Amino acid sequence: MKFLIINSFRIMVYVAYIAIIVGGIALGLYQKGVFSNEMFGLTGGLSQVADFVIFTAGGWIAASLVCGLIVTLMDIRDDINDRLPDARRDD
């Protein structure tokens, strides 16, 4: 049962990682250069490319932080649970 739960969470994290990056890409396409125009004064196709790059990079960073934190916490919890029986033993 533990194996099923941990692997389900891992698959969910992989799907969430891709979904967050795709969300960043979609937001970059949706902006159509408005963000870069207001922030940096870029116009035309250059602002659209800049928006795409900025939001894609932002999605990748956000996905790495969020999903990396979830995986790290799961590994810490799993490691603690593996060590608990050793702590109870009275050798």
C-alpha positions as CSV (number, residue, x, y, z in Angstrom):
1,M,0.0,0.0,0.0
2,K,2.8,2.4,0.9
3,F,4.4,1.7,-2.5
4,L,1.1,2.6,-4.3
5,I,0.6,5.8,-2.4
6,I,4.2,7.1,-2.9
7,N,4.2,6.3,-6.6
8,S,0.8,8.0,-7.0
9,F,2.2,11.1,-5.4
10,R,5.3,10.9,-7.6
11,I,3.2,10.6,-10.8
12,M,1.0,13.5,-9.6
13,V,4.2,15.6,-9.1
14,Y,5.4,14.8,-12.6
15,V,2.0,15.8,-14.1
16,A,2.0,19.0,-12.0
17,Y,5.5,19.9,-13.1
18,I,4.5,19.7,-16.8
19,A,1.2,21.4,-16.1
20,I,2.9,24.4,-14.4
21,I,5.3,24.8,-17.2
22,V,2.6,24.6,-19.8
23,G,0.6,27.2,-17.8
24,G,3.6,29.5,-18.0
25,I,3.9,29.0,-21.7
26,A,0.1,29.6,-22.2
27,L,0.3,32.8,-20.1
28,G,3.3,34.0,-22.1
29,L,1.3,33.5,-25.3
30,Y,-1.9,35.0,-23.8
31,Q,-0.1,38.2,-22.8
32,K,0.8,39.1,-26.5
33,G,3.6,41.3,-25.4
34,V,1.7,43.5,-23.0
35,F,3.8,42.6,-20.0
36,S,7.1,43.4,-21.8
37,N,5.7,46.6,-23.3
38,E,4.7,47.9,-19.9
39,M,7.7,46.7,-18.0
40,F,10.5,47.2,-20.5
41,G,9.0,49.4,-23.2
42,L,9.4,46.7,-25.9
43,T,7.1,46.7,-28.9
44,G,6.0,44.4,-31.7
45,G,7.3,40.9,-32.1
46,L,10.2,41.4,-29.7
47,S,7.8,42.1,-26.8
48,Q,5.8,38.9,-27.6
49,V,9.0,36.8,-27.7
50,A,10.2,38.4,-24.5
51,D,6.8,37.6,-22.8
52,F,7.0,34.0,-24.0
53,V,10.6,33.6,-22.7
54,I,9.9,35.4,-19.4
55,F,6.7,33.4,-18.6
56,T,8.2,30.1,-19.7
57,A,11.2,30.6,-17.5
58,G,8.9,31.7,-14.7
59,G,6.8,28.6,-15.1
60,W,9.9,26.4,-15.1
61,I,11.3,28.0,-11.9
62,A,7.9,27.9,-10.1
63,A,7.4,24.2,-11.1
64,S,10.9,23.3,-9.9
65,L,10.4,25.0,-6.6
66,V,6.9,23.7,-5.9
67,C,7.4,20.1,-7.2
68,G,10.9,19.9,-5.8
69,L,9.7,20.9,-2.3
70,I,6.9,18.3,-2.5
71,V,9.3,15.5,-3.5
72,T,11.8,16.6,-0.9
73,L,9.2,16.5,1.9
74,M,8.0,13.1,0.7
75,D,11.5,11.7,0.8
76,I,12.2,13.1,4.3
77,R,8.9,11.6,5.6
78,D,9.7,8.3,4.0
79,D,13.2,8.3,5.4
80,I,11.9,9.1,8.9
81,N,9.4,6.3,8.7
82,D,12.1,3.9,7.6
83,R,14.2,4.8,10.6
84,L,11.5,4.7,13.3
85,P,11.5,1.0,13.9
86,D,15.3,1.2,14.5
87,A,14.7,3.9,17.2
88,R,12.2,1.7,19.0
89,R,14.6,-1.3,19.2
90,D,16.4,-1.8,22.4
91,D,19.7,-3.5,21.4
